[in-house]
Amino acid sequence: MTITNEPNNRPDESHGHEQNKVILTVDKLSIHTAMGAALVDALSYELRQGQTLAIVGESGSGKSISSLALLGLLPDNLSITGKVQLAGTAGMTILPIANNERRNSVLRTIRGQRIGMVFQEPMTALNPLHTVAIQIAESLRLSGVPKKQWREQSIALLDDVNITDPADKLNRYPHELSGGQRQRVMIAMALAQRPDILIADEPTTALDVTLQHEILELLDDLKRQHNMAMMLISHDLNLVRRYSDDVIVMRQGKTIEQGKTATVFNQPNAEYTRTLIQQNFGQALTTSAENENEQVTVLQVNNLQVQFPMEKSLFGGIKRWFEAVKALDITLPKGQALGIVGESGSGKTTTALALSQLLSNQARVKGQIVINGQDVMALSKRELRTFRSQIQMVFQDPFASINPRMTVMQIVEEGLLVQGVDKSARQQAVIDSLATVHLPVEFAQRYPHELSGGQRQRVALARALIMQPSLLILDEPTSALDSTTQVTVVRLLREIQDKLQISYVFISHDLKVVRALCQQIMVLKDGVCVESGDTENIFNNPEHTYTQHLIQASHT
C-alpha cells in the first residue's frame, strides 16, 4: 500500500536567520563492535534550529545507537569515531564521543540540558516505584530550579504536553497512566531542562493511530514554541513524511539516502527507499469459496461483559466497578481472521484476555464464550488447563513474554512438556514448528537476546502453534517491529492461516495490517462495538463517524 498523504506542507519556520543557525554537526560518525563489525558507518549530517531531521530504517540499521552515541550512552566495548560539534555561546564546541573518562564528565552537562531524549518505551524508561511528581522534579532539580517551584513548574510542564488534570496526575504512578499519558510525561521530563535539541526515539511505536498523530503534533508545536531542533527516529514512514523537514535513510549502518523529506519521498533514488515507501502487505485471503468451513464456528461470544473494581468499601467489598467491555457478540468461522481495532483504552486487550481466560481474579466476566462447542467459562480450573491447548495467545512484546534464560528449544516445547509429551516427540514438534514460522533448526539452541525483534516474534508464534490450536489470539504482534519485518510477519501469518486453517482474533491499532490479514473487523470504542462486518466493506464504506476518523488517521 503506497503512502498517500501530501508531503509536509506546514509553514516552514526553519528559514528565519536566527532559526537557520546550525546547532549540531555530525561528521563521519562510525561505531564498531570489539570484533570490528560496523554498526554505524560514516554517518554525517547538520541539524539546524527549528528543523526536524528524521532518521529511518529497519531494526539494526543503526538509527538509535547513532543518537545514543551523541550523549555517551553506549557500552564501553564499542569503539566510536568521528567528529560531533554542538553550537555554544562561543561558537561550535567539539563533543568527546570516544569511550574515555573525559567523555562522561563533559557529556553530563550536555545530557538533558542541551540535548534531551524521549525514549521508545515509556514503561521501561519511567521508574515504576516513583510518582510522576518525583520523576519530573528530578529533571527540574538537575536544571537548577529551586525546590519551592517544583510543583508549580511540574504542573505547567504537564499542561504544556496537554495532560488533563495535571495536579491529579502528579500523584499517579506510571502503571496508573495510559500509554499516551506516559509518553507525554516522558516528553514533559525531557522539556524540563529546556534543551536546544530533542531526540525522539520511536516516540509513538506502541500507540494507536490517532494518538500517534497527537503526540507528533504536540512535539511539533513544542519544537516551535521553544525554538528547538528535533531528531525523529522512526520506522513509520507515514509519520516521517508528515512531520520532518529532512530525512536520512539507513540500512545496516550505512546511509542509503539523505535529503529534503519531500524530495526523498517524491523521487527516491535508492531501490531500498522505494521498497520502504511502497510497503506492501498484500491482501487478506478470500475464504468465501470454502463453504464447508463456513459452517464450522470456532468462536461464538454472546453478550461478553468485563468489569474491573474501581473503588473498595471500608470492609474490603467493592463499591464501584468500571465497565471495560460491554455486551460484545462475536461469531468467527474456521480459517477466518477477525481484526479488533480501536484506540488505547477501547477494550481490545481486555477482550483478548477474557477470550483466553487470562484475566485476574479481580475482574468480573459475564456472558458466554464458546470455543469449538465448549463453553469455556463453565470449565473448572483443571478442565481449562487441558482445554487451553485449543486457544493460544501471542503477546505484543516478545521480549517480555519470553523467558530470557531459556533456549528457543525450551521456550517452544514448554506447552508440550506441561502435557507430558515425551522428549523425542517434543523435539520433532519443535523442529516442525520452527519450520512453519521459517526459522532454521539451528535457532533451537539460541537464546532470545541473540535474535532480532522479528525472529523473537516468530519464536512466540512457534510456541503457540506447537499446541495445534484452532484459535490463535494475537495482541499487537507487529507494533514493535519495523515496516519490512511487519510485512514478512503478516505474510507469514496469512500463509499459516491458509495452511493450517486456523482462526485468528487479531488485535491491532495498525489498520493496514488488519486489512491485509482479516476477513472481518470489529471497531471498539470505550468497550462498545460501534461497527463490525466484512473488512473491505467497512474500509470502503465506514458508517460510524469514529470508524471514519480511524481510517482517515491511518491514511494521513
C-alpha positions as CSV (number, residue, x, y, z in Angstrom):
1,M,0.0,0.0,0.0
2,T,1.6,3.3,-1.1
3,I,1.6,6.2,1.3
4,T,-0.8,8.7,0.0
5,N,-0.6,11.8,2.1
6,E,0.9,15.0,0.8
7,P,4.5,15.9,1.9
8,N,4.9,18.3,4.8
9,N,3.1,21.5,3.7
10,R,3.2,23.2,7.1
11,P,4.7,26.7,7.0
12,D,8.4,26.0,7.2
13,E,9.7,28.0,10.1
14,S,13.3,27.0,9.7
15,H,14.1,29.7,7.1
16,G,14.4,32.6,9.5
17,H,18.0,34.0,10.0
18,E,18.1,33.0,13.7
19,Q,16.4,29.7,13.2
20,N,18.6,28.7,10.3
21,K,21.6,28.5,12.7
22,V,23.4,25.2,12.6
23,I,23.2,23.8,16.1
24,L,24.7,20.3,15.7
25,T,27.2,18.9,13.2
26,V,28.0,15.2,12.9
27,D,30.9,14.2,10.7
28,K,31.7,10.6,9.7
29,L,30.3,9.1,12.9
30,S,31.3,5.4,13.0
31,I,30.5,2.8,15.6
32,H,32.3,-0.6,15.6
33,T,32.0,-3.7,17.8
34,A,35.0,-5.2,19.6
35,M,35.2,-7.7,16.7
36,G,35.4,-4.9,14.2
37,A,31.8,-5.1,12.7
38,A,30.5,-1.7,11.7
39,L,27.2,-0.8,13.4
40,V,27.2,2.7,12.0
41,D,29.4,3.6,9.0
42,A,30.5,7.3,8.4
43,L,27.2,9.0,9.2
44,S,27.2,12.8,8.6
45,Y,24.6,15.5,8.9
46,E,23.8,19.0,10.1
47,L,20.9,19.9,12.3
48,R,19.6,23.5,12.3
49,Q,17.5,25.3,14.9
50,G,13.8,24.9,14.2
51,Q,14.4,21.9,11.9
52,T,13.2,18.3,12.3
53,L,15.5,15.7,10.9
54,A,14.2,12.1,10.7
55,I,16.4,9.0,10.7
56,V,14.5,5.9,9.3
57,G,15.4,2.3,8.7
58,E,14.7,-1.2,9.8
59,S,15.8,-2.9,13.1
60,G,19.6,-3.0,13.4
61,S,20.1,-0.2,10.8
62,G,22.0,2.0,13.4
63,K,19.3,4.7,13.9
64,S,19.0,4.6,17.7
65,I,22.7,3.9,18.5
66,S,23.8,6.8,16.4
67,S,21.8,9.1,18.6
68,L,22.8,7.4,21.9
69,A,26.5,8.0,20.8
70,L,25.9,11.8,20.9
71,L,25.1,11.5,24.6
72,G,27.7,8.9,25.6
73,L,25.1,6.3,26.4
74,L,26.7,3.4,24.6
75,P,28.5,0.4,26.2
76,D,32.3,0.8,26.7
77,N,33.1,-2.2,24.5
78,L,32.0,-0.3,21.3
79,S,34.6,1.9,19.6
80,I,33.2,5.3,18.4
81,T,35.0,7.6,16.0
82,G,34.1,10.8,14.1
83,K,33.6,14.4,15.0
84,V,30.5,15.8,16.7
85,Q,30.2,19.6,17.3
86,L,27.5,21.4,19.2
87,A,26.8,25.2,19.0
88,G,27.6,27.1,22.1
89,T,27.9,30.8,23.2
90,A,31.5,30.8,21.8
91,G,30.8,29.1,18.5
92,M,30.9,25.3,17.9
93,T,32.3,23.0,20.6
94,I,33.6,19.5,19.9
95,L,31.9,16.8,22.0
96,P,34.0,13.9,23.2
97,I,32.3,10.8,21.9
98,A,35.2,8.2,22.1
99,N,35.0,5.9,25.1
100,N,37.1,7.6,27.9
101,E,36.7,9.1,31.3
102,R,36.7,12.7,30.0
103,R,33.6,11.8,27.9
104,N,31.3,11.3,30.8
105,S,32.3,14.5,32.7
106,V,31.8,16.7,29.7
107,L,28.6,15.0,28.4
108,R,26.9,15.1,31.9
109,T,26.4,18.9,31.3
110,I,25.0,18.2,27.8
111,R,22.5,15.4,28.6
112,G,19.1,16.8,29.3
113,Q,20.3,20.5,29.4
114,R,21.4,20.8,25.8
115,I,20.2,17.5,24.2
116,G,17.0,16.0,25.6
117,M,15.8,12.5,24.8
118,V,12.4,10.8,24.7
119,F,12.9,7.1,24.7
120,Q,10.9,4.5,22.8
121,E,9.1,2.6,25.6
122,P,8.0,4.9,28.5
123,M,7.1,1.9,30.7
124,T,10.7,0.9,30.9
125,A,12.2,4.4,30.8
126,L,10.0,5.6,33.7
127,N,10.6,4.4,37.3
128,P,7.6,2.2,38.3
129,L,8.3,2.9,42.0
130,H,8.1,6.7,41.9
131,T,5.2,9.0,41.2
132,V,5.1,11.3,38.2
133,A,5.9,14.3,40.6
134,I,9.1,12.8,41.9
135,Q,10.3,11.9,38.3
136,I,9.7,15.4,36.9
137,A,11.2,17.0,40.0
138,E,14.4,15.1,39.3
139,S,14.7,16.8,35.9
140,L,13.9,20.2,37.4
141,R,16.5,19.7,40.2
142,L,19.1,18.9,37.6
143,S,18.3,22.2,35.7
144,G,18.7,24.2,39.0
145,V,15.0,25.0,39.7
146,P,14.5,25.9,43.4
147,K,12.6,23.2,45.3
148,K,9.6,25.5,46.2
149,Q,8.9,25.9,42.4
150,W,8.9,22.2,41.6
151,R,5.2,21.6,42.0
152,E,4.2,24.7,40.1
153,Q,6.6,24.0,37.2
154,S,5.7,20.3,37.0
155,I,2.0,21.3,36.6
156,A,3.0,23.8,34.0
157,L,5.0,21.2,32.1
158,L,2.2,18.6,32.2
159,D,-0.1,21.4,31.0
160,D,2.3,22.1,28.1
161,V,2.0,18.5,27.0
162,N,-1.8,18.6,27.1
163,I,-2.3,16.2,30.1
164,T,-5.8,16.7,31.5
165,D,-6.0,17.5,35.3
166,P,-2.2,17.7,35.7
167,A,-2.3,18.2,39.5
168,D,-4.0,14.8,39.9
169,K,-1.6,13.1,37.5
170,L,1.4,14.2,39.6
171,N,0.4,11.7,42.4
172,R,0.0,8.8,40.0
173,Y,2.5,6.0,39.3
174,P,3.4,5.1,35.7
175,H,1.2,1.9,35.7
176,E,-1.9,4.1,36.5
177,L,-1.5,6.1,33.3
178,S,-2.4,5.2,29.7
179,G,0.2,4.7,27.0
180,G,-0.4,8.2,25.6
181,Q,-0.2,9.8,29.1
182,R,3.1,8.0,29.9
183,Q,4.6,9.2,26.6
184,R,3.5,12.8,27.5
185,V,5.1,12.5,30.9
186,M,8.4,11.4,29.2
187,I,8.2,14.5,26.9
188,A,7.5,16.8,29.9
189,M,10.6,15.4,31.7
190,A,12.7,15.9,28.5
191,L,11.5,19.5,28.3
192,A,12.0,20.3,32.0
193,Q,15.7,21.3,31.3
194,R,14.8,23.4,28.2
195,P,17.1,21.6,25.7
196,D,18.2,23.0,22.4
197,I,17.8,19.6,20.7
198,L,15.1,17.0,21.4
199,I,15.8,13.4,20.2
200,A,12.6,11.4,19.9
201,D,13.4,7.7,19.6
202,E,10.4,5.9,18.1
203,P,8.1,8.1,20.3
204,T,4.8,6.5,19.0
205,T,5.6,2.8,18.5
206,A,3.1,1.3,20.9
207,L,0.4,3.9,20.4
208,D,-2.7,3.7,18.4
209,V,-3.0,5.7,15.1
210,T,-4.9,8.7,16.5
211,L,-2.6,9.1,19.5
212,Q,0.5,8.8,17.2
213,H,-0.6,12.0,15.4
214,E,-1.5,13.7,18.6
215,I,2.0,13.1,20.1
216,L,3.8,14.2,17.0
217,E,1.6,17.3,16.6
218,L,2.5,18.0,20.2
219,L,6.2,17.6,19.6
220,D,6.0,19.8,16.5
221,D,4.2,22.6,18.4
222,L,6.6,22.4,21.4
223,K,9.6,22.5,19.0
224,R,8.2,25.7,17.5
225,Q,7.3,27.3,20.9
226,H,10.7,26.6,22.4
227,N,12.6,27.1,19.2
228,M,14.3,23.7,19.4
229,A,15.7,21.4,16.8
230,M,14.3,17.8,16.7
231,M,15.6,14.4,15.6
232,L,12.9,11.9,15.0
233,I,14.0,8.3,14.9
234,S,11.3,6.1,13.4
235,H,10.4,3.2,11.2
236,D,7.0,4.7,10.4
237,L,7.3,6.4,7.0
238,N,3.8,7.9,7.1
239,L,4.8,9.9,10.2
240,V,8.2,10.8,9.0
241,R,6.8,12.2,5.7
242,R,4.4,14.4,7.6
243,Y,6.5,15.7,10.5
244,S,10.0,16.1,9.2
245,D,11.9,18.6,7.0
246,D,14.9,16.4,6.2
247,V,15.4,12.6,6.2
248,I,18.2,10.1,6.4
249,V,17.5,6.5,5.3
250,M,19.8,4.0,6.9
251,R,20.4,0.3,6.4
252,Q,22.9,-2.0,8.2
253,G,24.7,1.1,9.5
254,K,25.1,2.8,6.1
255,T,23.4,6.0,4.8
256,I,21.4,4.8,1.8
257,E,19.8,8.2,1.0
258,Q,19.7,11.7,2.5
259,G,17.9,14.9,1.7
260,K,14.8,17.0,2.0
261,T,11.8,14.8,3.0
262,A,9.6,15.9,0.2
263,T,12.3,15.2,-2.4
264,V,13.3,11.8,-1.0
265,F,9.6,10.7,-0.9
266,N,8.6,12.0,-4.3
267,Q,11.8,11.0,-6.1
268,P,13.6,8.3,-4.1
269,N,17.0,7.3,-5.7
270,A,17.6,4.1,-3.9
271,E,15.7,0.9,-4.5
272,Y,15.7,0.2,-0.8
273,T,13.9,3.6,-0.1
274,R,11.3,2.8,-2.8
275,T,10.7,-0.6,-1.0
276,L,10.2,1.1,2.3
277,I,7.8,3.7,0.9
278,Q,5.7,1.2,-1.1
279,Q,5.2,-1.1,1.9
280,N,3.0,-3.8,0.5
281,F,1.3,-6.2,3.0
282,G,-0.6,-8.0,0.2
283,Q,-4.3,-8.9,0.5
284,A,-6.3,-10.9,3.1
285,L,-7.2,-14.5,2.0
286,T,-10.6,-14.9,0.4
287,T,-12.5,-17.7,2.2
288,S,-16.0,-17.4,0.7
289,A,-15.4,-20.4,-1.6
290,E,-14.8,-22.8,1.3
291,N,-18.5,-23.4,2.1
292,E,-17.8,-26.4,4.3
293,N,-15.5,-24.4,6.5
294,E,-18.0,-21.5,6.8
295,Q,-20.4,-23.9,8.6
296,V,-17.9,-24.6,11.3
297,T,-17.9,-21.9,14.0
298,V,-14.7,-21.9,16.1
299,L,-15.6,-19.0,18.3
300,Q,-19.0,-17.8,19.5
301,V,-19.3,-15.0,22.0
302,N,-22.6,-13.8,23.4
303,N,-23.1,-10.6,25.5
304,L,-19.5,-10.5,26.8
305,Q,-19.0,-8.0,29.7
306,V,-15.9,-7.3,31.6
307,Q,-15.7,-5.1,34.7
308,F,-12.8,-4.1,37.0
309,P,-13.1,-2.9,40.6
310,M,-12.7,0.9,40.9
311,E,-13.4,1.6,44.5
312,K,-13.4,-0.6,47.6
313,S,-15.5,-0.1,50.6
314,L,-14.2,0.2,54.2
315,F,-14.6,-3.6,54.8
316,G,-12.9,-4.7,51.5
317,G,-16.0,-5.1,49.4
318,I,-16.2,-3.4,46.0
319,K,-18.3,-0.3,45.9
320,R,-17.8,0.7,42.2
321,W,-17.0,-1.2,39.1
322,F,-15.5,0.1,35.8
323,E,-17.1,-1.4,32.7
324,A,-14.1,-2.2,30.3
325,V,-16.1,-4.2,27.8
326,K,-19.9,-4.0,27.3
327,A,-22.1,-6.6,25.6
328,L,-19.8,-7.9,22.8
329,D,-21.0,-10.6,20.4
330,I,-18.6,-12.4,18.0
331,T,-19.1,-15.3,15.5
332,L,-15.8,-16.5,14.0
333,P,-15.8,-19.3,11.4
334,K,-12.9,-21.8,10.9
335,G,-10.0,-20.4,8.9
336,Q,-11.1,-16.8,9.2
337,A,-9.5,-13.8,11.0
338,L,-11.3,-11.2,13.0
339,G,-9.5,-7.9,13.5
340,I,-10.4,-5.9,16.6
341,V,-9.4,-2.2,16.3
342,G,-9.8,0.9,18.4
343,E,-7.7,3.4,20.3
344,S,-5.9,2.9,23.7
345,G,-8.4,2.1,26.4
346,S,-11.1,0.9,24.0
347,G,-11.1,-2.7,25.5
348,K,-9.2,-4.6,22.8
349,T,-6.6,-6.3,25.0
350,T,-9.2,-6.8,27.8
351,T,-11.4,-8.7,25.2
352,A,-8.4,-10.8,24.2
353,L,-7.5,-11.7,27.8
354,A,-11.2,-12.6,28.5
355,L,-11.3,-14.9,25.5
356,S,-8.2,-16.7,26.6
357,Q,-9.3,-16.8,30.3
358,L,-6.2,-14.9,31.4
359,L,-7.9,-12.0,33.3
360,S,-7.1,-11.6,37.0
361,N,-9.4,-12.9,39.7
362,Q,-10.4,-9.3,40.4
363,A,-12.1,-8.9,37.1
364,R,-15.8,-9.8,36.7
365,V,-16.6,-11.5,33.4
366,K,-20.2,-12.2,32.3
367,G,-21.6,-13.7,29.1
368,Q,-20.8,-16.7,27.1
369,I,-17.6,-17.7,25.4
370,V,-17.9,-20.9,23.3
371,I,-14.8,-22.4,21.6
372,N,-15.3,-25.5,19.4
373,G,-18.7,-26.0,21.0
374,Q,-17.3,-25.8,24.6
375,D,-18.5,-23.1,26.9
376,V,-15.0,-22.2,28.4
377,M,-16.5,-20.2,31.3
378,A,-18.2,-23.3,32.6
379,L,-14.9,-25.3,32.8
380,S,-13.2,-26.0,36.1
381,K,-9.5,-24.8,36.5
382,R,-8.3,-28.4,35.9
383,E,-10.5,-28.8,32.8
384,L,-9.4,-25.4,31.5
385,R,-5.8,-26.4,31.8
386,T,-6.4,-29.3,29.4
387,F,-8.6,-27.3,27.1
388,R,-6.1,-24.4,26.9
389,S,-4.1,-26.0,24.0
390,Q,-7.1,-25.2,21.7
391,I,-6.7,-21.5,22.3
392,Q,-3.3,-19.8,22.3
393,M,-2.1,-16.2,22.6
394,V,0.8,-14.3,21.1
395,F,1.6,-11.1,23.0
396,Q,2.6,-7.7,21.9
397,D,6.2,-7.6,23.1
398,P,8.0,-10.9,22.5
399,F,10.9,-9.8,24.7
400,A,8.6,-9.5,27.7
401,S,6.6,-12.7,27.1
402,I,9.6,-15.0,26.5
403,N,11.9,-16.2,29.3
404,P,15.4,-14.8,28.6
405,R,17.1,-17.7,30.4
406,M,15.7,-20.4,28.2
407,T,16.8,-21.5,24.8
408,V,14.4,-21.4,21.8
409,M,14.0,-25.2,22.1
410,Q,12.9,-24.9,25.8
411,I,10.6,-21.9,25.0
412,V,8.8,-23.6,22.2
413,E,8.5,-27.0,23.8
414,E,7.2,-25.7,27.1
415,G,3.5,-26.4,26.4
416,L,4.1,-30.0,25.3
417,L,6.3,-30.5,28.4
418,V,3.3,-29.5,30.6
419,Q,1.2,-32.0,28.7
420,G,3.7,-34.8,29.4
421,V,4.8,-35.4,25.8
422,D,8.0,-37.5,25.6
423,K,11.3,-35.9,24.6
424,S,11.8,-37.2,21.1
425,A,8.2,-36.2,20.1
426,R,8.7,-32.8,21.7
427,Q,12.0,-32.2,19.8
428,Q,10.4,-33.2,16.4
429,A,7.4,-31.0,17.1
430,V,9.8,-28.0,17.8
431,I,11.6,-28.6,14.6
432,D,8.3,-28.7,12.7
433,S,7.0,-25.6,14.4
434,L,10.2,-23.6,13.7
435,A,9.9,-24.7,10.0
436,T,6.3,-23.4,9.9
437,V,7.5,-20.0,11.0
438,H,10.5,-20.1,8.7
439,L,13.2,-20.3,11.3
440,P,16.3,-22.6,10.7
441,V,16.6,-25.6,13.0
442,E,19.9,-24.4,14.5
443,F,18.0,-21.5,16.1
444,A,16.7,-24.0,18.6
445,Q,19.9,-23.6,20.6
446,R,19.9,-19.8,20.7
447,Y,18.7,-17.5,23.5
448,P,16.2,-14.6,23.0
449,H,18.9,-11.9,23.2
450,E,20.7,-13.4,20.2
451,L,17.6,-12.9,18.0
452,S,16.2,-9.8,16.3
453,G,12.7,-8.5,17.2
454,G,11.1,-10.2,14.2
455,Q,12.8,-13.5,15.0
456,R,11.7,-13.3,18.6
457,Q,8.1,-12.8,17.4
458,R,8.4,-15.9,15.2
459,V,9.6,-17.9,18.3
460,A,6.5,-16.7,20.2
461,L,4.4,-17.8,17.2
462,A,6.1,-21.2,17.1
463,R,5.4,-21.7,20.8
464,A,1.7,-21.0,20.3
465,L,1.4,-23.2,17.1
466,I,3.1,-26.2,18.6
467,M,-0.1,-26.7,20.6
468,Q,-2.0,-27.1,17.4
469,P,-4.7,-24.6,18.5
470,S,-7.8,-23.9,16.4
471,L,-8.0,-20.3,17.7
472,L,-4.9,-18.0,17.9
473,I,-5.3,-14.7,19.7
474,L,-2.6,-12.1,18.5
475,D,-2.3,-8.9,20.6
476,E,-0.5,-6.2,18.6
477,P,2.1,-8.8,17.3
478,T,3.6,-6.3,14.8
479,S,3.5,-3.0,16.6
480,A,7.1,-3.1,17.9
481,L,8.5,-4.3,14.6
482,D,9.9,-2.1,11.7
483,S,8.0,-1.9,8.5
484,T,9.9,-4.5,6.5
485,T,9.7,-7.0,9.3
486,Q,5.9,-6.2,9.7
487,V,5.4,-7.2,6.1
488,T,7.1,-10.5,6.5
489,V,5.3,-11.4,9.7
490,V,1.9,-10.5,8.1
491,R,2.7,-12.7,5.1
492,L,3.8,-15.5,7.4
493,L,0.5,-15.3,9.4
494,R,-1.5,-15.4,6.2
495,E,0.4,-18.4,5.0
496,I,-0.2,-20.2,8.3
497,Q,-3.9,-19.3,8.3
498,D,-4.1,-20.8,4.8
499,K,-2.1,-23.9,5.5
500,L,-3.4,-24.9,9.0
501,Q,-7.0,-23.5,8.5
502,I,-6.5,-21.7,11.9
503,S,-8.8,-18.9,13.1
504,Y,-7.3,-15.6,14.4
505,V,-8.5,-12.9,16.7
506,F,-6.1,-10.2,15.7
507,I,-5.8,-7.1,17.9
508,S,-4.1,-4.1,16.4
509,H,-4.1,-0.3,16.0
510,D,-2.5,-0.6,12.6
511,L,-5.3,-0.7,10.1
512,K,-3.1,-1.5,7.2
513,V,-2.1,-4.8,8.9
514,V,-5.7,-5.6,9.8
515,R,-6.9,-5.1,6.3
516,A,-4.1,-7.3,4.9
517,L,-4.9,-10.2,7.2
518,C,-8.5,-10.1,8.4
519,Q,-11.8,-11.1,6.7
520,Q,-13.9,-9.5,9.4
521,I,-13.4,-6.4,11.5
522,M,-14.8,-5.1,14.8
523,V,-14.3,-1.4,15.9
524,L,-14.3,-0.8,19.6
525,K,-14.7,2.5,21.4
526,D,-14.9,2.7,25.2
527,G,-15.7,-1.0,25.4
528,V,-18.6,-0.9,23.0
529,C,-18.6,-2.3,19.4
530,V,-19.5,0.7,17.3
531,E,-19.3,-1.1,13.9
532,S,-18.5,-4.6,12.7
533,G,-18.7,-6.7,9.5
534,D,-16.7,-7.6,6.3
535,T,-13.3,-5.8,6.4
536,E,-13.4,-4.5,2.8
537,N,-17.0,-3.2,3.3
538,I,-16.0,-1.3,6.4
539,F,-12.8,0.2,4.9
540,N,-14.7,1.3,1.7
541,N,-17.9,2.4,3.4
542,P,-17.4,3.2,7.1
543,E,-20.8,4.2,8.6
544,H,-19.8,5.3,12.2
545,T,-18.0,8.7,12.5
546,Y,-15.4,7.1,14.8
547,T,-14.6,4.4,12.2
548,Q,-14.3,7.1,9.6
549,H,-11.9,9.0,11.9
550,L,-9.7,6.0,12.5
551,I,-9.5,5.1,8.7
552,Q,-8.8,8.8,7.9
553,A,-6.0,8.9,10.5
554,S,-4.4,5.8,9.1
555,H,-4.1,7.4,5.7
556,T,-2.5,10.7,6.8
